[in-house]
Amino acid sequence: MKFCPECKNAFNEDIEKCPNCKEILVDKLDEHQDIEFVELCDIEDPFKANLIIDVLEDNNIESYLYSEPVHIYPIPGEGIQFTVYVNKEKIDHAKSLLEDIERSENMEPLPDDEST
Ligand SMILES: [Zn+2]
């Protein structure tokens, strides 16, 4: 796994440059030096993945997104999958935040029910 120093996202070892920022990827970010990360969840929707990262950061939980190489799959939703990693010491807090996000999503009324 490699990291982009710009957007802090993680990518496959095979990738040399960040597909978004064109930055050269590094093996480890300075701010991750003393932190052990564990997997929180898999997400297909990039917007939801970024929402989760925002919420985690708001709560001072160190986190990052790992994604499969996006330049091979340029169509959103077609095979792109994100994995959210969080600081192992804060996994319980992260899980409860994730549950809150899922719950608030389910409660939100649909914009229109024409499709169903
Ligand atoms: Zn980047």
Backbone and ligand atoms as CSV (ligand in chain L), in Angstrom:
chain,resi,resn,atom,element,x,y,z
A,1,MET,N,N,0.828,-1.195,0.000
A,1,MET,CA,C,0.000,0.000,0.000
A,1,MET,C,C,0.873,1.260,0.000
A,2,LYS,N,N,0.495,2.221,-0.833
A,2,LYS,CA,C,1.231,3.489,-0.896
A,2,LYS,C,C,0.280,4.657,-0.691
A,3,PHE,N,N,0.857,5.806,-0.316
A,3,PHE,CA,C,0.031,6.950,0.044
A,3,PHE,C,C,0.363,8.182,-0.784
A,4,CYS,N,N,-0.672,8.989,-1.023
A,4,CYS,CA,C,-0.468,10.276,-1.678
A,4,CYS,C,C,-0.249,11.341,-0.597
A,5,PRO,N,N,0.869,12.070,-0.650
A,5,PRO,CA,C,1.120,13.100,0.353
A,5,PRO,C,C,0.140,14.260,0.260
A,6,GLU,N,N,-0.525,14.392,-0.869
A,6,GLU,CA,C,-1.442,15.505,-1.093
A,6,GLU,C,C,-2.838,15.204,-0.531
A,7,CYS,N,N,-3.512,14.182,-1.070
A,7,CYS,CA,C,-4.887,13.898,-0.661
A,7,CYS,C,C,-4.974,12.850,0.442
A,8,LYS,N,N,-3.827,12.246,0.809
A,8,LYS,CA,C,-3.733,11.275,1.905
A,8,LYS,C,C,-4.443,9.957,1.612
A,9,ASN,N,N,-4.870,9.754,0.359
A,9,ASN,CA,C,-5.485,8.484,0.024
A,9,ASN,C,C,-4.417,7.414,-0.183
A,10,ALA,N,N,-4.838,6.153,-0.027
A,10,ALA,CA,C,-3.910,5.044,-0.205
A,10,ALA,C,C,-4.230,4.295,-1.491
A,11,PHE,N,N,-3.188,3.743,-2.118
A,11,PHE,CA,C,-3.367,3.043,-3.380
A,11,PHE,C,C,-2.556,1.756,-3.393
A,12,ASN,N,N,-2.848,0.957,-4.384
A,12,ASN,CA,C,-2.123,-0.271,-4.643
A,12,ASN,C,C,-0.633,-0.003,-4.848
A,13,GLU,N,N,0.192,-0.961,-4.461
A,13,GLU,CA,C,1.653,-0.854,-4.617
A,13,GLU,C,C,2.094,-0.571,-6.057
A,14,ASP,N,N,1.300,-1.037,-7.024
A,14,ASP,CA,C,1.680,-0.894,-8.434
A,14,ASP,C,C,1.606,0.546,-8.927
A,15,ILE,N,N,0.873,1.380,-8.231
A,15,ILE,CA,C,0.667,2.758,-8.674
A,15,ILE,C,C,1.830,3.630,-8.218
A,16,GLU,N,N,2.341,4.448,-9.127
A,16,GLU,CA,C,3.457,5.321,-8.757
A,16,GLU,C,C,3.017,6.738,-8.449
A,17,LYS,N,N,2.001,7.207,-9.204
A,17,LYS,CA,C,1.510,8.564,-8.991
A,17,LYS,C,C,0.038,8.531,-8.627
A,18,CYS,N,N,-0.370,9.493,-7.814
A,18,CYS,CA,C,-1.772,9.606,-7.446
A,18,CYS,C,C,-2.586,9.951,-8.694
A,19,PRO,N,N,-3.647,9.170,-8.979
A,19,PRO,CA,C,-4.468,9.448,-10.180
A,19,PRO,C,C,-5.176,10.794,-10.083
A,20,ASN,N,N,-5.380,11.312,-8.881
A,20,ASN,CA,C,-6.080,12.579,-8.703
A,20,ASN,C,C,-5.128,13.769,-8.698
A,21,CYS,N,N,-4.048,13.667,-7.927
A,21,CYS,CA,C,-3.165,14.832,-7.712
A,21,CYS,C,C,-1.887,14.763,-8.530
A,22,LYS,N,N,-1.598,13.613,-9.128
A,22,LYS,CA,C,-0.356,13.414,-9.892
A,22,LYS,C,C,0.902,13.502,-9.018
A,23,GLU,N,N,0.708,13.365,-7.720
A,23,GLU,CA,C,1.845,13.370,-6.804
A,23,GLU,C,C,2.480,11.979,-6.779
A,24,ILE,N,N,3.805,11.936,-6.573
A,24,ILE,CA,C,4.492,10.664,-6.403
A,24,ILE,C,C,4.072,10.065,-5.065
A,25,LEU,N,N,3.673,8.814,-5.090
A,25,LEU,CA,C,3.207,8.177,-3.861
A,25,LEU,C,C,4.383,7.769,-2.976
A,26,VAL,N,N,4.131,7.789,-1.660
A,26,VAL,CA,C,5.159,7.410,-0.690
A,26,VAL,C,C,4.697,6.180,0.096
A,27,ASP,N,N,5.672,5.486,0.693
A,27,ASP,CA,C,5.345,4.272,1.437
A,27,ASP,C,C,4.582,4.571,2.725
A,28,LYS,N,N,4.914,5.685,3.340
A,28,LYS,CA,C,4.260,6.022,4.595
A,28,LYS,C,C,4.207,7.524,4.779
A,29,LEU,N,N,3.074,8.010,5.291
A,29,LEU,CA,C,2.938,9.433,5.558
A,29,LEU,C,C,3.517,9.744,6.937
A,30,ASP,N,N,4.108,10.920,7.073
A,30,ASP,CA,C,4.706,11.317,8.350
A,30,ASP,C,C,3.719,11.218,9.502
A,31,GLU,N,N,2.483,11.683,9.252
A,31,GLU,CA,C,1.512,11.707,10.344
A,31,GLU,C,C,0.990,10.312,10.703
A,32,HIS,N,N,1.338,9.308,9.893
A,32,HIS,CA,C,0.906,7.933,10.186
A,32,HIS,C,C,1.998,7.128,10.880
A,33,GLN,N,N,3.133,7.751,11.085
A,33,GLN,CA,C,4.331,7.048,11.546
A,33,GLN,C,C,4.092,6.124,12.744
A,34,ASP,N,N,3.406,6.622,13.769
A,34,ASP,CA,C,3.274,5.855,15.013
A,34,ASP,C,C,1.897,5.235,15.173
A,35,ILE,N,N,1.131,5.190,14.093
A,35,ILE,CA,C,-0.253,4.721,14.197
A,35,ILE,C,C,-0.416,3.387,13.495
A,36,GLU,N,N,-1.126,2.489,14.157
A,36,GLU,CA,C,-1.458,1.224,13.509
A,36,GLU,C,C,-2.893,1.314,12.994
A,37,PHE,N,N,-3.084,1.000,11.706
A,37,PHE,CA,C,-4.404,1.134,11.096
A,37,PHE,C,C,-5.073,-0.225,10.897
A,38,VAL,N,N,-6.379,-0.238,11.066
A,38,VAL,CA,C,-7.166,-1.436,10.789
A,38,VAL,C,C,-8.342,-1.069,9.891
A,39,GLU,N,N,-8.881,-2.092,9.199
A,39,GLU,CA,C,-9.978,-1.873,8.272
A,39,GLU,C,C,-11.267,-1.588,9.025
A,40,LEU,N,N,-11.987,-0.558,8.594
A,40,LEU,CA,C,-13.291,-0.260,9.197
A,40,LEU,C,C,-14.422,-0.828,8.351
A,41,CYS,N,N,-14.423,-0.528,7.043
A,41,CYS,CA,C,-15.507,-0.998,6.190
A,41,CYS,C,C,-15.140,-0.829,4.718
A,42,ASP,N,N,-15.899,-1.508,3.857
A,42,ASP,CA,C,-15.779,-1.351,2.406
A,42,ASP,C,C,-16.938,-0.501,1.900
A,43,ILE,N,N,-16.649,0.409,0.982
A,43,ILE,CA,C,-17.673,1.308,0.443
A,43,ILE,C,C,-17.538,1.343,-1.073
A,44,GLU,N,N,-18.668,1.315,-1.781
A,44,GLU,CA,C,-18.587,1.451,-3.233
A,44,GLU,C,C,-18.780,2.886,-3.687
A,45,ASP,N,N,-19.577,3.634,-2.937
A,45,ASP,CA,C,-19.908,4.997,-3.313
A,45,ASP,C,C,-18.803,5.967,-2.853
A,46,PRO,N,N,-18.127,6.637,-3.812
A,46,PRO,CA,C,-17.028,7.533,-3.417
A,46,PRO,C,C,-17.489,8.703,-2.553
A,47,PHE,N,N,-18.742,9.161,-2.750
A,47,PHE,CA,C,-19.234,10.277,-1.952
A,47,PHE,C,C,-19.429,9.856,-0.507
A,48,LYS,N,N,-19.981,8.659,-0.338
A,48,LYS,CA,C,-20.176,8.152,1.011
A,48,LYS,C,C,-18.834,7.884,1.691
A,49,ALA,N,N,-17.891,7.364,0.915
A,49,ALA,CA,C,-16.557,7.100,1.459
A,49,ALA,C,C,-15.933,8.388,1.990
A,50,ASN,N,N,-16.048,9.471,1.213
A,50,ASN,CA,C,-15.483,10.743,1.649
A,50,ASN,C,C,-16.248,11.349,2.820
A,51,LEU,N,N,-17.557,11.108,2.839
A,51,LEU,CA,C,-18.366,11.567,3.974
A,51,LEU,C,C,-17.894,10.910,5.266
A,52,ILE,N,N,-17.657,9.610,5.188
A,52,ILE,CA,C,-17.206,8.877,6.375
A,52,ILE,C,C,-15.853,9.410,6.849
A,53,ILE,N,N,-14.942,9.643,5.893
A,53,ILE,CA,C,-13.632,10.183,6.252
A,53,ILE,C,C,-13.779,11.554,6.929
A,54,ASP,N,N,-14.669,12.390,6.388
A,54,ASP,CA,C,-14.893,13.712,6.992
A,54,ASP,C,C,-15.363,13.597,8.433
A,55,VAL,N,N,-16.328,12.703,8.645
A,55,VAL,CA,C,-16.868,12.535,10.003
A,55,VAL,C,C,-15.777,12.018,10.947
A,56,LEU,N,N,-14.987,11.073,10.466
A,56,LEU,CA,C,-13.913,10.532,11.302
A,56,LEU,C,C,-12.905,11.618,11.665
A,57,GLU,N,N,-12.551,12.431,10.669
A,57,GLU,CA,C,-11.581,13.494,10.932
A,57,GLU,C,C,-12.137,14.532,11.902
A,58,ASP,N,N,-13.443,14.833,11.755
A,58,ASP,CA,C,-14.083,15.771,12.692
A,58,ASP,C,C,-13.989,15.266,14.123
A,59,ASN,N,N,-13.925,13.959,14.268
A,59,ASN,CA,C,-13.858,13.365,15.599
A,59,ASN,C,C,-12.430,12.971,15.994
A,60,ASN,N,N,-11.472,13.531,15.288
A,60,ASN,CA,C,-10.052,13.297,15.589
A,60,ASN,C,C,-9.654,11.827,15.512
A,61,ILE,N,N,-10.283,11.101,14.603
A,61,ILE,CA,C,-9.887,9.710,14.374
A,61,ILE,C,C,-9.052,9.667,13.101
A,62,GLU,N,N,-7.801,9.270,13.230
A,62,GLU,CA,C,-6.930,9.186,12.069
A,62,GLU,C,C,-7.464,8.112,11.126
A,63,SER,N,N,-7.573,8.485,9.844
A,63,SER,CA,C,-8.174,7.552,8.895
A,63,SER,C,C,-7.669,7.831,7.490
A,64,TYR,N,N,-7.836,6.853,6.610
A,64,TYR,CA,C,-7.568,7.093,5.198
A,64,TYR,C,C,-8.368,6.118,4.355
A,65,LEU,N,N,-8.490,6.462,3.080
A,65,LEU,CA,C,-9.214,5.631,2.128
A,65,LEU,C,C,-8.222,4.869,1.267
A,66,TYR,N,N,-8.462,3.593,1.104
A,66,TYR,CA,C,-7.699,2.831,0.134
A,66,TYR,C,C,-8.608,2.531,-1.040
A,67,SER,N,N,-8.134,2.818,-2.252
A,67,SER,CA,C,-8.974,2.505,-3.414
A,67,SER,C,C,-8.198,1.698,-4.435
A,68,GLU,N,N,-8.899,0.862,-5.127
A,68,GLU,CA,C,-8.323,0.136,-6.252
A,68,GLU,C,C,-8.010,1.161,-7.336
A,69,PRO,N,N,-7.040,0.867,-8.207
A,69,PRO,CA,C,-6.615,1.867,-9.201
A,69,PRO,C,C,-7.766,2.423,-10.027
A,70,VAL,N,N,-8.072,3.697,-9.809
A,70,VAL,CA,C,-9.249,4.285,-10.439
A,70,VAL,C,C,-9.062,4.538,-11.927
A,71,HIS,N,N,-7.807,4.685,-12.385
A,71,HIS,CA,C,-7.622,5.000,-13.799
A,71,HIS,C,C,-7.918,3.797,-14.693
A,72,ILE,N,N,-7.972,2.608,-14.082
A,72,ILE,CA,C,-8.339,1.435,-14.867
A,72,ILE,C,C,-9.869,1.339,-14.975
A,73,TYR,N,N,-10.534,1.840,-13.956
A,73,TYR,CA,C,-11.996,1.810,-13.944
A,73,TYR,C,C,-12.528,3.235,-13.879
A,74,PRO,N,N,-12.566,3.936,-15.005
A,74,PRO,CA,C,-12.901,5.367,-14.957
A,74,PRO,C,C,-14.381,5.654,-14.710
A,75,ILE,N,N,-15.247,4.656,-14.748
A,75,ILE,CA,C,-16.675,4.927,-14.592
A,75,ILE,C,C,-17.070,4.761,-13.121
A,76,PRO,N,N,-17.568,5.842,-12.516
A,76,PRO,CA,C,-17.949,5.764,-11.102
A,76,PRO,C,C,-18.957,4.647,-10.860
A,77,GLY,N,N,-18.767,3.902,-9.814
A,77,GLY,CA,C,-19.691,2.835,-9.479
A,77,GLY,C,C,-19.411,1.535,-10.192
A,78,GLU,N,N,-18.522,1.562,-11.189
A,78,GLU,CA,C,-18.203,0.356,-11.940
A,78,GLU,C,C,-16.894,-0.240,-11.425
A,79,GLY,N,N,-17.001,-1.001,-10.375
A,79,GLY,CA,C,-15.832,-1.721,-9.902
A,79,GLY,C,C,-14.901,-0.940,-9.003
A,80,ILE,N,N,-15.213,0.321,-8.764
A,80,ILE,CA,C,-14.382,1.056,-7.810
A,80,ILE,C,C,-14.860,0.729,-6.413
A,81,GLN,N,N,-13.913,0.301,-5.593
A,81,GLN,CA,C,-14.300,0.065,-4.221
A,81,GLN,C,C,-13.287,0.691,-3.287
A,82,PHE,N,N,-13.805,1.296,-2.256
A,82,PHE,CA,C,-12.958,1.964,-1.281
A,82,PHE,C,C,-12.982,1.185,0.027
A,83,THR,N,N,-11.858,1.150,0.679
A,83,THR,CA,C,-11.797,0.591,2.016
A,83,THR,C,C,-11.374,1.694,2.967
A,84,VAL,N,N,-12.126,1.843,4.040
A,84,VAL,CA,C,-11.803,2.859,5.038
A,84,VAL,C,C,-10.942,2.222,6.123
A,85,TYR,N,N,-9.780,2.825,6.375
A,85,TYR,CA,C,-8.912,2.376,7.456
A,85,TYR,C,C,-8.890,3.432,8.545
A,86,VAL,N,N,-8.874,2.964,9.787
A,86,VAL,CA,C,-8.834,3.900,10.919
A,86,VAL,C,C,-7.784,3.466,11.938
A,87,ASN,N,N,-7.403,4.415,12.779
A,87,ASN,CA,C,-6.510,4.148,13.895
A,87,ASN,C,C,-7.085,3.019,14.754
A,88,LYS,N,N,-6.289,1.971,14.948
A,88,LYS,CA,C,-6.757,0.789,15.671
A,88,LYS,C,C,-7.267,1.126,17.067
A,89,GLU,N,N,-6.621,2.087,17.718
A,89,GLU,CA,C,-7.008,2.439,19.090
A,89,GLU,C,C,-8.370,3.119,19.147
A,90,LYS,N,N,-8.845,3.616,17.979
A,90,LYS,CA,C,-10.113,4.357,17.981
A,90,LYS,C,C,-11.192,3.643,17.172
A,91,ILE,N,N,-10.995,2.332,16.960
A,91,ILE,CA,C,-11.915,1.578,16.089
A,91,ILE,C,C,-13.336,1.538,16.673
A,92,ASP,N,N,-13.455,1.445,17.995
A,92,ASP,CA,C,-14.799,1.368,18.595
A,92,ASP,C,C,-15.572,2.663,18.372
A,93,HIS,N,N,-14.899,3.774,18.564
A,93,HIS,CA,C,-15.525,5.072,18.312
A,93,HIS,C,C,-15.899,5.201,16.833
A,94,ALA,N,N,-14.973,4.769,15.960
A,94,ALA,CA,C,-15.217,4.839,14.519
A,94,ALA,C,C,-16.436,4.010,14.129
A,95,LYS,N,N,-16.576,2.837,14.736
A,95,LYS,CA,C,-17.719,1.970,14.411
A,95,LYS,C,C,-19.038,2.596,14.824
A,96,SER,N,N,-19.054,3.258,15.982
A,96,SER,CA,C,-20.302,3.882,16.418
A,96,SER,C,C,-20.640,5.077,15.530
A,97,LEU,N,N,-19.611,5.808,15.071
A,97,LEU,CA,C,-19.865,6.908,14.136
A,97,LEU,C,C,-20.426,6.385,12.821
A,98,LEU,N,N,-19.870,5.271,12.367
A,98,LEU,CA,C,-20.328,4.656,11.125
A,98,LEU,C,C,-21.795,4.247,11.242
A,99,GLU,N,N,-22.156,3.694,12.413
A,99,GLU,CA,C,-23.559,3.317,12.636
A,99,GLU,C,C,-24.454,4.548,12.587
A,100,ASP,N,N,-23.988,5.649,13.169
A,100,ASP,CA,C,-24.759,6.895,13.128
A,100,ASP,C,C,-24.990,7.351,11.691
A,101,ILE,N,N,-23.948,7.244,10.869
A,101,ILE,CA,C,-24.059,7.663,9.466
A,101,ILE,C,C,-25.085,6.790,8.741
A,102,GLU,N,N,-24.983,5.476,8.941
A,102,GLU,CA,C,-25.925,4.552,8.293
A,102,GLU,C,C,-27.358,4.862,8.731
A,103,ARG,N,N,-27.521,5.130,10.014
A,103,ARG,CA,C,-28.854,5.381,10.545
A,103,ARG,C,C,-29.439,6.666,9.968
A,104,SER,N,N,-28.641,7.734,9.931
A,104,SER,CA,C,-29.160,9.001,9.430
A,104,SER,C,C,-29.468,8.911,7.942
A,105,GLU,N,N,-28.716,8.078,7.216
A,105,GLU,CA,C,-28.996,7.893,5.785
A,105,GLU,C,C,-30.339,7.209,5.587
A,106,ASN,N,N,-30.606,6.188,6.413
A,106,ASN,CA,C,-31.850,5.443,6.265
A,106,ASN,C,C,-33.066,6.286,6.629
A,107,MET,N,N,-32.857,7.267,7.500
A,107,MET,CA,C,-33.974,8.082,7.933
A,107,MET,C,C,-34.311,9.181,6.949
A,108,GLU,N,N,-33.340,9.552,6.140
A,108,GLU,CA,C,-33.572,10.647,5.212
A,108,GLU,C,C,-34.629,10.277,4.177
A,109,PRO,N,N,-35.601,11.161,3.969
A,109,PRO,CA,C,-36.630,10.862,2.968
A,109,PRO,C,C,-36.036,10.865,1.560
A,110,LEU,N,N,-36.551,10.008,0.725
A,110,LEU,CA,C,-36.071,9.952,-0.655
A,110,LEU,C,C,-36.510,11.218,-1.393
A,111,PRO,N,N,-35.694,11.718,-2.333
A,111,PRO,CA,C,-36.038,12.929,-3.096
A,111,PRO,C,C,-37.343,12.756,-3.873
A,112,ASP,N,N,-37.545,11.571,-4.431
A,112,ASP,CA,C,-38.814,11.257,-5.099
A,112,ASP,C,C,-38.959,9.752,-5.165
A,113,ASP,N,N,-40.206,9.249,-5.134
A,113,ASP,CA,C,-40.356,7.790,-5.199
A,113,ASP,C,C,-40.828,7.321,-6.551
A,114,GLU,N,N,-40.549,8.059,-7.574
A,114,GLU,CA,C,-40.966,7.655,-8.911
A,114,GLU,C,C,-40.330,6.344,-9.340
A,115,SER,N,N,-39.045,6.134,-8.956
A,115,SER,CA,C,-38.318,4.980,-9.459
A,115,SER,C,C,-38.780,3.665,-8.855
A,116,THR,N,N,-39.405,3.711,-7.658
A,116,THR,CA,C,-39.778,2.447,-7.016
A,116,THR,C,C,-41.249,2.134,-7.121
L,1,ZN,ZN,ZN,-3.634,12.448,-4.259
